[in-house]
Amino acid sequence: MILYRVLSDLNLILYFFTDHPLYLHNVGFWKFSPEFIKNCDWINNLYWLLSSLFDIVCTVVEINHLMKQIRKLKQQMASTGKMAQLGPDDEQGASLRSQYKELRVALIKQWLNLARNVIDLPAIFHFMGNQSISATQAGVCGTATSLISLYGMWGSW
């Protein structure tokens, strides 16, 4: 799994690296040939796509891992009766409940990351020239992924 995470991160780095010439060209700071910009834009979107796909794989594995941990913790809580019988002053019960809450928050964050990456795919394909995805659809997808990212940063956990 580390390999996929590294590949995702490398593609994201290359995405940002190829995004800078596009930005500098668009703001008029540096002018490049139209052919260079077209190629750079396509390569930029390819790195974005690869980063998203590798991140989807990593996120699915992480979701499965977290779900197994939650099931294991629930079994531990049920077998010891900690969830229902122990009061708020019990240290072991409080620890188990705290672990459970942390795992649930981590799981929600992973589901949000998966949704963000999957919803990003239509926008990526639109920018790569796919005519079956309109600019409006790509814009809605981009807005949704931005909102998910903002919630992930500033949501109450």
C-alpha angles and dihedrals in degrees: 000000000000089000092057092047090050091048090049091050093046091051090048090051090050089047091057091042091056092040093065097067088048091052094046090050094047094051091047097243093119127014122215131181116274091241092053091049092048092050093042091050093051092047089046091055091045090057089048090052094048092047091051094047094049090046090052090054092048092047094051090052091048092049090052091048093050092047090053090049091050092049090049092049092047090052090049091050093047094047093051095037091232097138099058106021106043122081128225091267094061109105098205093047091047090050092052092047090049092051090048092052092048091050092049092051091048090049092051090050091052092049089051090050090050092049091048093052095045093047089049092061098079091051091050092050091047091054090047089060104266104157095197091072114068125216089248092055091047090049093051090049091048091050091049093051091048091052091049090050092049091050089049091054100040105019118120110254 
